Amino acid sequence: MLTVHDLACVRGDRLLFKNLSVVLNAGGLLYVLGDNGSGKSSLLKLLCGLLTPETGSVHWCAQNISHAPEVYQSNLTYIGHLNGIKDDLSALENLSFSSGIAGKHVTASEVLDALQAIGIERYAHVAMSELSQGQKRRVALARLWLTSSQLWILDEPFAALDAAAITTLAARLTEHLADGGMAVITSHQEVNINAKSTQSLRLGH
């Protein structure tokens, strides 16, 4: 269970939000909505432990994430608005590296299967600098076929994807939630994702 209690976020001299509380259980999906600049990405970074809240706290399984960050990070997969990939490495090298950083060894065959799932396997050995933004996004999202983390936090995961890739990613999210996983996502698009429970949290109102 992910529990957010009385969270407030200040960036610079601006209060983005305050008094924010939410509970997300296994199988649950949380949509974070709001206009640009409302604090959506900042909230996701707070949930990941990458930013410190002005007030409030984030708990994983009833424990403050700042008290046992290694335990929390081992249960978390975060894909931000930026893809978090290295342009001088190939898709295969990037995914092997990111999986290793997360503490999971993956084989080249597993990586190729993940790239195939998201429709980008033909570029497995191509340097990321040669790919389009949409292709880079697919490579970053291929991590979702390689992770066993229970909690996925995804910032605009459907951005720069074509219709086929959106359908594929929505199916992967549905599968993850059906297996008892949880997801927090921001999105400007309405995408059909089946979940045990779905919540919406709107910022900036």
C-alpha positions in Angstrom: 0.0 0.0 0.0 1.2 3.5 -0.9 -0.1 6.2 1.5 0.4 9.9 1.0 -0.5 12.1 4.0 -1.0 15.9 4.0 1.7 16.5 1.3 2.7 20.0 0.3 5.2 21.0 -2.4 7.0 24.3 -2.8 9.3 25.0 -5.8 11.2 28.3 -5.6 8.8 30.7 -4.0 5.7 29.0 -5.4 3.4 26.7 -3.5 2.3 24.1 -6.0 -0.1 22.1 -3.8 -0.8 21.4 -0.2 -3.0 19.1 2.0 -2.7 16.3 -0.5 -3.6 12.8 0.8 -4.3 9.6 -1.1 -4.2 5.8 -0.5 -3.3 3.4 -3.3 -3.8 -0.3 -2.8 -2.8 -3.4 -4.8 -4.4 -3.4 -8.2 -5.1 0.4 -8.0 -4.5 3.0 -10.6 -4.0 6.7 -9.8 -4.3 9.4 -12.6 -2.6 12.7 -11.7 -4.3 15.4 -13.8 -3.7 19.1 -14.2 -2.5 21.9 -16.5 1.2 22.4 -17.3 2.9 23.9 -14.2 0.4 22.6 -11.8 2.9 20.3 -10.1 2.2 16.9 -11.6 5.9 16.0 -12.3 6.9 17.4 -8.9 4.3 15.2 -7.2 5.7 12.1 -9.0 9.2 13.0 -7.9 8.0 13.3 -4.3 6.4 9.9 -4.5 9.7 8.5 -5.8 11.7 10.1 -3.0 13.6 12.3 -5.5 12.2 15.5 -3.9 11.6 16.4 -0.2 8.0 17.6 0.6 7.5 20.9 2.3 5.2 19.1 4.7 3.6 15.7 4.9 5.0 12.2 4.2 4.9 9.3 1.8 4.6 5.8 3.2 5.1 2.4 1.6 3.6 -0.6 3.5 3.1 1.8 6.5 6.8 2.9 6.6 8.0 6.3 5.7 10.0 6.0 2.4 12.8 8.2 3.8 13.4 5.6 6.6 14.1 2.6 4.3 14.8 4.0 0.8 16.5 0.9 -0.4 13.4 -1.2 0.3 11.1 1.3 -1.3 13.3 1.7 -4.4 13.4 -2.1 -4.9 9.6 -2.1 -5.3 9.5 1.0 -7.6 9.9 1.6 -11.3 9.9 5.3 -12.3 9.9 6.6 -15.8 10.0 10.3 -15.9 9.0 12.8 -18.6 12.6 12.6 -19.8 13.5 9.1 -21.0 16.6 8.6 -18.7 18.6 7.0 -21.5 22.2 7.5 -22.7 22.4 8.6 -26.3 25.8 7.0 -26.9 24.5 3.5 -26.0 22.2 1.2 -28.0 18.7 0.3 -26.9 19.9 -3.1 -25.8 22.8 -1.6 -23.8 20.5 1.0 -22.2 18.0 -1.5 -21.0 20.7 -3.9 -19.7 22.3 -1.1 -17.9 19.1 0.3 -16.3 18.1 -3.2 -15.2 21.4 -3.8 -13.6 21.2 -0.5 -11.7 17.8 -1.7 -10.4 19.5 -4.9 -9.2 18.0 -7.2 -11.8 20.2 -9.2 -14.2 18.5 -9.6 -17.6 19.7 -11.5 -20.6 20.1 -10.1 -24.1 17.2 -12.4 -25.1 14.9 -10.9 -22.5 15.8 -7.4 -23.6 15.1 -8.2 -27.2 11.7 -9.7 -26.2 10.9 -6.4 -24.3 11.9 -4.3 -27.3 9.7 -6.6 -29.5 6.8 -6.2 -27.2 6.8 -2.4 -27.7 7.6 -2.7 -31.4 11.2 -1.3 -31.5 13.3 -4.5 -31.7 14.7 -3.6 -35.1 16.7 -0.8 -33.5 18.1 -2.9 -30.7 21.7 -2.3 -31.7 21.3 1.3 -32.9 22.7 4.2 -30.8 19.9 6.2 -29.2 21.2 9.4 -30.7 20.0 8.1 -34.1 16.4 7.5 -33.0 13.4 9.7 -33.0 11.7 11.0 -29.8 8.9 8.4 -30.2 11.4 5.6 -30.7 13.4 6.7 -27.7 10.2 6.8 -25.6 9.5 3.2 -26.6 12.9 2.1 -25.6 12.4 3.7 -22.1 9.0 2.1 -21.8 10.4 -1.3 -22.7 11.6 -1.4 -19.0 8.1 -2.2 -18.1 8.5 -5.6 -19.7 11.7 -6.3 -17.7 10.7 -5.1 -14.2 9.1 -7.0 -11.3 8.5 -3.9 -9.3 5.1 -3.6 -7.7 4.7 0.2 -8.0 5.1 2.0 -11.3 5.2 5.8 -11.4 5.0 7.0 -15.0 5.1 10.6 -16.2 3.2 11.0 -19.5 3.9 7.4 -20.6 1.7 7.8 -23.7 3.4 10.9 -25.0 5.0 10.6 -28.5 3.5 7.2 -29.0 1.4 6.1 -32.0 -1.9 4.4 -31.6 -0.5 0.9 -31.8 2.1 1.6 -29.1 -0.6 3.2 -26.9 -2.7 0.1 -27.1 0.2 -2.1 -26.3 1.3 -0.1 -23.3 -2.3 0.1 -22.0 -2.5 -3.7 -22.2 0.8 -4.0 -20.3 -0.5 -1.7 -17.6 -3.7 -3.7 -17.3 -1.7 -6.9 -16.9 0.4 -5.3 -14.2 -2.6 -4.2 -12.2 -4.3 -7.5 -12.6 -1.3 -9.2 -11.1 -1.6 -7.0 -8.0 0.6 -4.1 -9.1 0.0 -0.4 -8.7 0.5 2.5 -11.0 0.5 6.3 -10.7 0.5 8.0 -14.1 0.1 11.5 -15.6 -1.6 11.7 -19.0 -3.3 14.2 -21.2 -4.9 11.4 -23.1 -7.9 9.2 -22.2 -6.6 5.6 -22.4 -8.6 2.5 -21.5 -6.8 0.8 -18.6 -8.6 -1.8 -16.6 -7.9 -1.6 -12.8 -9.4 -3.0 -9.6 -9.8 0.6 -8.6 -9.2 3.9 -10.4 -8.7 7.3 -8.8 -8.1 10.7 -10.2 -6.2 13.5 -8.5 -6.4 17.0 -10.1 -3.8 19.6 -9.2 -4.1 23.3 -9.7 -7.7 23.9 -8.8 
